[in-house]
Amino acid sequence: MACEHCSHKTKKRGEEEQKKLLNRLSRIEGQIRGIRKMVETDVYCTDILVQVSAATAALNAFNKELLSNHIHTCVANDIRSGNDEVIDELCDTLQKLMR
């Protein structure tokens, strides 16, 4: 759904979907703060790298969940209503995610 005052799209998420996504982001923020503290306290490099890998995996899991929700709602609804342009948008998004 497009915002009438700007050029970008918005999506009203259900309470449960929003809560799950925000919880994931809160955990990721905690991981990033932990990594920062590790750097500040001179923790050994490989220990930090392991934690960065865990944070990266958490971000990837967030992306997978958000993408799945997007395909099941936004993309499916647009296709059903005859807006096939959403397929090109999805392909562009997937290419950006695969960099």
SULMOTA-V795848 format. One record per pair of residues at least 24 apart in sequence whose ideal C-beta (glycine too) atoms are under 10 Angstrom apart, sorted by the first residue. I is the first residue (numbers start at 1). J is the second residue. Records with the same first field share a line. If there is no record, write none. Layout:
I: J ; J
This chain:
1: 74 ; 77
9: 74 ; 89
11: 69 ; 70 ; 73 ; 74
13: 66 ; 69 ; 73
14: 69 ; 73
17: 65 ; 66 ; 69 ; 73
20: 62 ; 65 ; 66 ; 69
21: 62 ; 65 ; 66 ; 69
24: 58 ; 59 ; 61 ; 62 ; 63 ; 65 ; 66
25: 58 ; 59 ; 62
27: 55 ; 58 ; 61 ; 62
28: 54 ; 55 ; 56 ; 57 ; 58 ; 59 ; 61 ; 62
29: 55
30: 55 ; 58
31: 55 ; 56 ; 57 ; 58 ; 59
32: 58 ; 59
60: 97
63: 97
64: 97
67: 93 ; 94 ; 97
